[in-house]
Amino acid sequence: MAAHPSLRNEIAAEFDVLFLVSWAPPVFGGLLAWILVKALGSREQLDRRIEAAMEGHPLDRELGWLALCLLGFLVCLAGLTEILRVYETAVNTDVAVAASFASRMLFLLVLPILVMDRSGITLDGRGTSMPGIAMGASEPWRWLGLVPVAAAVGLTGYVLVPHTGLPEPSYLLIGVLLAYAAVSVCEEVFFRSMVQTRLEIRMGRWGGIMATSLLFALVYTLLTPFDRFAQLPGAGMVHDLGLAMLTYLPSSVLYGYLWTCFRNVWVNVLLRIGLFVLLVPSGLGSAVV
């Protein structure tokens, strides 16, 4: 839930605002999710579906392959960004965005789905139902996650909009949001549906949430020099890591908790889009285009 550098500089003198934006929405949204699932959900039954979907998967080996995919993503993005940066001025377009999207699509979605969720056991059909669970929520209660999403986005807007305003509607804004939506799908499928689900089985629910959240924050710290979707200021590894723990970590904990409650990737994606609009309005075009 990190703000763009221009936004961060604007409110840097008001640490209480940054702290409130970083922590209050995840706490409030998580509390609402817990209440809704307890009152109206069937999380135990959904957990059993997850366990059945993971039956037959060599989890430790798969986590190793996922780590290699993540490393491949970081290396590919860094390499493509450096190569394409040479041609950026000549073609008058931000090809870094294309490099970012292509790297995510290949290493965080296509290859992991082929290697992980198929996992070489398609002959008897075991363990191949996870994509349908994650992206095909047919039970109405699994869409109750939209309530904490609306609450978290609303609270963030209440705190931030007086300082930053809202972005002007434009075709550029629509294009940026579509690109960010695609990025969010890739990342939520990878970090939540694949990595966190397996870590939950190995480490327990909250162990999986926290381990995945720390990994997510660390990855965005490493992405800062190369990725236009990374929203840290690039003021040094130690400084950016501290800011990532303050901002990306709590938001990722909320993404992870929503995933354990509803197992619905679209809920997480909508939350990320809503926060993206609010957190980078003043630099939206220059940030990623």
C-alpha positions as CSV (number, residue, x, y, z in Angstrom):
1,M,0.0,0.0,0.0
2,A,3.0,2.2,-0.6
3,A,2.5,5.7,-2.0
4,H,4.2,7.0,-5.1
5,P,7.4,9.0,-4.4
6,S,5.7,12.3,-5.3
7,L,2.9,11.6,-3.0
8,R,5.2,10.4,-0.3
9,N,7.3,13.6,-0.5
10,E,4.0,15.6,-0.3
11,I,3.0,14.1,3.0
12,A,6.5,13.1,4.4
13,A,6.3,15.8,7.0
14,E,3.0,14.3,8.3
15,F,4.2,10.9,9.4
16,D,0.9,10.3,11.3
17,V,-0.9,10.4,7.9
18,L,1.4,7.9,6.3
19,F,1.2,5.6,9.3
20,L,-2.6,5.8,9.4
21,V,-2.9,5.1,5.6
22,S,-0.5,2.1,6.0
23,W,-2.1,0.4,9.0
24,A,-5.7,1.6,9.7
25,P,-7.3,0.2,6.5
26,P,-5.7,-3.3,6.8
27,V,-6.8,-3.5,10.5
28,F,-10.3,-2.3,9.8
29,G,-10.7,-4.4,6.6
30,G,-9.3,-7.5,8.3
31,L,-11.7,-7.1,11.3
32,L,-14.7,-6.8,8.9
33,A,-13.6,-9.8,7.0
34,W,-13.3,-11.8,10.2
35,I,-16.8,-10.8,11.3
36,L,-18.4,-11.6,7.9
37,V,-16.7,-15.0,7.6
38,K,-17.7,-16.0,11.2
39,A,-21.3,-14.9,10.7
40,L,-22.0,-15.8,7.1
41,G,-19.1,-17.8,5.6
42,S,-18.1,-21.4,5.5
43,R,-14.3,-21.1,5.7
44,E,-13.8,-24.6,7.2
45,Q,-15.5,-26.2,4.2
46,L,-13.5,-24.0,1.8
47,D,-10.3,-25.0,3.6
48,R,-11.2,-28.6,3.0
49,R,-11.5,-27.9,-0.7
50,I,-8.1,-26.3,-0.6
51,E,-6.6,-29.3,1.1
52,A,-8.2,-31.6,-1.5
53,A,-6.9,-29.5,-4.3
54,M,-3.4,-29.7,-2.9
55,E,-3.6,-33.5,-2.3
56,G,-0.8,-35.2,-4.3
57,H,1.2,-32.1,-4.8
58,P,4.9,-32.3,-3.7
59,L,4.7,-29.0,-1.8
60,D,8.3,-28.6,-0.8
61,R,9.5,-29.2,-4.4
62,E,6.9,-26.9,-5.7
63,L,7.9,-24.1,-3.3
64,G,11.4,-24.5,-4.6
65,W,10.2,-24.1,-8.2
66,L,8.2,-21.1,-7.2
67,A,11.3,-19.6,-5.7
68,L,13.1,-20.1,-9.0
69,C,10.2,-18.5,-10.9
70,L,10.4,-15.5,-8.6
71,L,14.1,-15.2,-9.1
72,G,13.6,-15.6,-12.8
73,F,11.1,-12.7,-12.7
74,L,13.5,-10.4,-10.9
75,V,16.4,-11.2,-13.2
76,C,14.3,-11.0,-16.4
77,L,12.7,-7.6,-15.4
78,A,16.1,-6.1,-14.5
79,G,17.7,-7.3,-17.7
80,L,14.8,-6.3,-20.0
81,T,14.6,-2.9,-18.3
82,E,18.3,-2.2,-18.9
83,I,18.1,-3.4,-22.5
84,L,14.9,-1.6,-23.5
85,R,15.9,1.6,-21.7
86,V,18.4,2.2,-24.5
87,Y,15.5,2.5,-27.0
88,E,13.0,4.3,-24.8
89,T,13.8,7.8,-26.0
90,A,14.1,6.8,-29.7
91,V,10.6,5.2,-29.8
92,N,9.1,7.8,-27.5
93,T,7.3,5.3,-25.4
94,D,7.7,3.7,-22.0
95,V,8.7,0.2,-23.0
96,A,9.6,-0.5,-19.3
97,V,5.9,-1.0,-18.7
98,A,5.8,-3.7,-21.4
99,A,8.9,-5.3,-19.9
100,S,7.3,-5.3,-16.5
101,F,4.1,-6.8,-17.7
102,A,5.8,-9.5,-19.9
103,S,8.1,-10.5,-17.0
104,R,5.2,-10.9,-14.6
105,M,3.0,-12.8,-17.1
106,L,5.7,-15.3,-17.9
107,F,7.3,-15.9,-14.5
108,L,4.4,-15.2,-12.1
109,L,1.5,-16.7,-14.1
110,V,2.2,-18.8,-17.1
111,L,5.2,-20.9,-16.0
112,P,3.9,-21.4,-12.4
113,I,0.5,-22.5,-13.6
114,L,2.1,-25.0,-16.1
115,V,4.6,-26.3,-13.6
116,M,2.8,-26.0,-10.2
117,D,-0.9,-26.4,-10.6
118,R,-0.4,-29.2,-13.2
119,S,2.6,-30.5,-11.4
120,G,3.1,-33.5,-13.7
121,I,0.1,-35.4,-12.2
122,T,-2.5,-34.7,-14.9
123,L,-2.9,-38.4,-15.8
124,D,-5.4,-39.1,-13.0
125,G,-6.6,-35.5,-12.7
126,R,-5.5,-35.1,-9.0
127,G,-4.7,-31.7,-7.7
128,T,-5.7,-29.6,-10.7
129,S,-8.7,-27.8,-9.2
130,M,-6.9,-24.9,-7.5
131,P,-7.3,-22.4,-10.5
132,G,-11.0,-23.0,-10.5
133,I,-11.3,-22.3,-6.7
134,A,-9.1,-19.2,-6.9
135,M,-10.7,-17.5,-9.9
136,G,-14.2,-19.0,-10.1
137,A,-15.9,-18.2,-6.8
138,S,-19.4,-19.5,-7.3
139,E,-20.6,-19.3,-3.7
140,P,-22.2,-15.9,-2.9
141,W,-20.6,-15.6,0.5
142,R,-17.1,-15.6,-1.1
143,W,-18.0,-12.2,-2.6
144,L,-18.6,-10.7,0.8
145,G,-14.9,-9.8,0.7
146,L,-16.1,-6.8,-1.3
147,V,-17.3,-5.3,1.9
148,P,-13.9,-5.1,3.6
149,V,-12.5,-4.0,0.3
150,A,-14.9,-1.1,0.1
151,A,-14.2,-0.2,3.7
152,A,-10.4,-0.3,3.3
153,V,-10.5,1.8,0.1
154,G,-13.1,4.2,1.7
155,L,-11.0,4.7,4.8
156,T,-7.8,5.3,2.8
157,G,-9.6,7.8,0.6
158,Y,-11.0,9.6,3.7
159,V,-7.4,10.1,4.9
160,L,-5.7,10.8,1.6
161,V,-8.0,12.6,-0.7
162,P,-7.9,15.9,1.4
163,H,-4.1,15.8,0.8
164,T,-3.9,14.6,-2.8
165,G,-7.3,14.9,-4.5
166,L,-8.5,12.4,-7.1
167,P,-7.1,11.6,-10.5
168,E,-8.9,13.2,-13.5
169,P,-10.8,10.7,-15.7
170,S,-9.0,10.1,-18.9
171,Y,-8.1,7.5,-21.4
172,L,-4.6,7.5,-19.9
173,L,-6.0,6.7,-16.5
174,I,-8.1,3.8,-18.0
175,G,-5.1,2.4,-19.7
176,V,-2.9,2.6,-16.6
177,L,-5.6,0.9,-14.5
178,L,-6.0,-1.9,-17.0
179,A,-2.2,-2.5,-17.0
180,Y,-2.2,-2.4,-13.2
181,A,-5.2,-4.8,-13.1
182,A,-3.2,-7.3,-15.2
183,V,-0.2,-6.9,-13.0
184,S,-2.3,-7.5,-9.9
185,V,-3.9,-10.7,-11.3
186,C,-0.4,-12.1,-12.0
187,E,0.9,-11.2,-8.5
188,E,-2.2,-12.3,-6.5
189,V,-2.3,-15.6,-8.3
190,F,1.4,-16.2,-7.6
191,F,1.8,-14.8,-4.1
192,R,-1.6,-15.8,-2.6
193,S,-3.0,-18.7,-4.6
194,M,0.3,-20.4,-5.1
195,V,2.9,-19.4,-2.5
196,Q,0.7,-18.6,0.5
197,T,-1.6,-21.6,0.0
198,R,1.4,-23.9,0.2
199,L,3.0,-22.1,3.1
200,E,-0.2,-22.2,5.0
201,I,-0.2,-26.0,4.8
202,R,3.4,-26.1,5.9
203,M,3.4,-23.2,8.5
204,G,-0.2,-22.7,9.5
205,R,-2.6,-20.0,8.5
206,W,-0.8,-17.0,10.0
207,G,2.6,-18.4,9.4
208,G,1.8,-18.5,5.7
209,I,0.3,-15.0,5.7
210,M,3.3,-13.4,7.4
211,A,5.9,-15.3,5.4
212,T,4.2,-14.4,2.1
213,S,3.8,-10.8,3.2
214,L,7.4,-10.4,4.1
215,L,8.4,-11.9,0.8
216,F,6.0,-9.6,-1.1
217,A,7.5,-6.5,0.7
218,L,11.1,-7.6,0.0
219,V,10.3,-8.3,-3.7
220,Y,9.0,-4.8,-4.1
221,T,12.0,-3.3,-2.4
222,L,14.2,-5.2,-4.9
223,L,12.0,-4.0,-7.8
224,T,12.3,-0.3,-7.1
225,P,15.3,0.4,-9.5
226,F,13.6,-1.3,-12.4
227,D,9.9,-1.4,-12.1
228,R,7.5,1.5,-12.8
229,F,4.8,-0.2,-10.7
230,A,7.1,-0.3,-7.6
231,Q,6.2,2.8,-5.5
232,L,9.2,3.2,-3.2
233,P,11.3,6.3,-3.7
234,G,14.6,4.5,-4.5
235,A,16.5,6.2,-1.7
236,G,18.7,3.2,-0.9
237,M,18.2,-0.4,0.0
238,V,18.0,0.0,3.7
239,H,15.7,3.0,3.5
240,D,13.4,1.4,1.0
241,L,13.2,-1.8,3.0
242,G,12.1,0.1,6.0
243,L,9.4,1.9,4.0
244,A,8.3,-1.5,2.5
245,M,7.9,-2.9,6.0
246,L,5.8,0.1,6.9
247,T,3.6,0.2,3.9
248,Y,3.7,-2.9,1.7
249,L,3.8,-5.3,4.6
250,P,0.5,-4.3,6.3
251,S,-1.3,-4.2,2.9
252,S,0.1,-7.6,2.0
253,V,-1.1,-8.9,5.4
254,L,-4.6,-7.7,4.4
255,Y,-4.4,-9.3,1.0
256,G,-3.3,-12.6,2.6
257,Y,-6.0,-12.5,5.2
258,L,-8.7,-11.8,2.6
259,W,-7.3,-14.8,0.7
260,T,-7.6,-17.1,3.7
261,C,-11.1,-15.9,4.3
262,F,-12.6,-16.0,0.8
263,R,-10.0,-17.7,-1.5
264,N,-11.2,-15.3,-4.2
265,V,-8.4,-13.7,-6.3
266,W,-10.8,-11.1,-7.7
267,V,-11.5,-9.6,-4.3
268,N,-7.8,-9.0,-3.8
269,V,-7.4,-7.5,-7.3
270,L,-10.2,-5.1,-6.8
271,L,-8.7,-4.0,-3.5
272,R,-5.3,-3.3,-5.1
273,I,-6.9,-1.3,-8.0
274,G,-8.9,0.8,-5.5
275,L,-5.9,1.6,-3.4
276,F,-3.7,2.3,-6.5
277,V,-6.1,5.0,-7.7
278,L,-6.0,6.7,-4.3
279,L,-2.4,6.4,-3.5
280,V,-0.8,7.7,-6.7
281,P,-3.3,10.3,-8.1
282,S,-0.8,13.1,-8.5
283,G,1.8,11.0,-10.3
284,L,-0.3,8.4,-12.0
285,G,0.7,9.2,-15.5
286,S,4.3,9.9,-14.9
287,A,4.7,7.0,-12.6
288,V,3.9,4.2,-15.0
289,V,3.7,5.7,-18.5
